[in-house]
Amino acid sequence: MSRRSATLTDELDACPAAAAAQVDDLEALYRAHVEAVTRFVARLGGAGADVEDLVHEIFLRADADRARFRGASSVRTWLLGIAHNFVRARRRQDALRRFLLLARQPELDPPSAPTPIELLEGQEALARAQALLDRLPERYRSVLILHELEELSGPEIAEILGIAPATVWVRLHRARERFRRELERGGPR
């Protein structure tokens, strides 16, 4: 996010009337928050998630739910809450689809060979980190992503996830411990 758009977003979030006006203007809402929502969805959605489509659907959901925005939270927090719930529901749907597909097709084609780009060291490290994140239970993965990668505060995370602030810190501690243990064991390769 550019410094100018970050400042504009901060100003809008600080003024409830301006934030409510931004929520009513889908184009302004999208411009101000698309980068943060895209980053969050990519990190939370995991490998194979069609991030662009998910982000599009999240902003459509936000537009449909704009009457529910009360200004009690920042617009960013409200949007990331919508994104969290949307991605969580999509992951559950995808897991059910995979389960049903496996029940119908006992033999699946073997996975395709990795591309040369995937073999690059940087990409491999990112894929490994994402795989480690995917192995965490959702309640830990969400808190870890929101705090460490999205750099949100404990109270903002609590609001997005609908949990007590103390619960955020407990989950964050447990998430870091699990992630560290998996990393030390060699985690997924």
RAKAJO-V552628 format. One record per backbone hydrogen bond with DSSP energy under -0.5 kcal/mol. CO is the residue of the C=O (numbers start at 0). NH is the residue of the N-H. If there is no record, write none. Layout:
co = <CO | CO>
nh = <NH | NH>
This chain:
co = <1 | 2 | 3 | 4 | 5 | 6 | 7 | 8 | 9 | 10 | 11 | 13 | 14 | 15 | 16 | 17 | 18 | 19 | 20 | 21 | 21 | 23 | 24 | 25 | 26 | 27 | 28 | 29 | 32 | 33 | 34 | 35 | 36 | 37 | 38 | 39 | 40 | 41 | 45 | 48 | 49 | 50 | 51 | 52 | 53 | 54 | 55 | 56 | 57 | 58 | 59 | 60 | 62 | 64 | 65 | 67 | 73 | 74 | 75 | 76 | 77 | 78 | 79 | 80 | 81 | 82 | 83 | 84 | 85 | 86 | 87 | 88 | 89 | 90 | 91 | 92 | 93 | 94 | 95 | 96 | 97 | 98 | 99 | 100 | 103 | 105 | 114 | 115 | 116 | 119 | 120 | 121 | 122 | 123 | 124 | 125 | 126 | 127 | 128 | 129 | 130 | 131 | 132 | 136 | 136 | 137 | 138 | 139 | 140 | 141 | 142 | 143 | 143 | 144 | 144 | 145 | 152 | 153 | 154 | 155 | 156 | 157 | 157 | 163 | 163 | 164 | 165 | 166 | 167 | 168 | 169 | 170 | 171 | 172 | 173 | 174 | 175 | 176 | 177 | 178 | 179 | 180 | 181 | 182>
nh = <5 | 6 | 7 | 8 | 9 | 10 | 11 | 12 | 13 | 14 | 18 | 15 | 18 | 19 | 20 | 21 | 22 | 23 | 24 | 24 | 28 | 25 | 28 | 29 | 30 | 31 | 32 | 33 | 36 | 37 | 38 | 39 | 40 | 41 | 42 | 43 | 44 | 45 | 48 | 50 | 53 | 54 | 55 | 56 | 57 | 58 | 59 | 60 | 61 | 62 | 63 | 64 | 65 | 67 | 68 | 69 | 77 | 78 | 79 | 80 | 81 | 82 | 83 | 84 | 85 | 86 | 87 | 88 | 89 | 90 | 91 | 92 | 93 | 94 | 95 | 96 | 97 | 98 | 99 | 100 | 101 | 102 | 103 | 104 | 105 | 107 | 118 | 118 | 119 | 123 | 124 | 125 | 126 | 127 | 128 | 129 | 130 | 131 | 132 | 133 | 134 | 135 | 135 | 139 | 140 | 141 | 142 | 143 | 144 | 145 | 146 | 147 | 148 | 148 | 149 | 151 | 156 | 157 | 158 | 159 | 160 | 161 | 162 | 166 | 167 | 168 | 169 | 170 | 171 | 172 | 173 | 174 | 175 | 176 | 177 | 178 | 179 | 180 | 181 | 182 | 183 | 184 | 186 | 185>
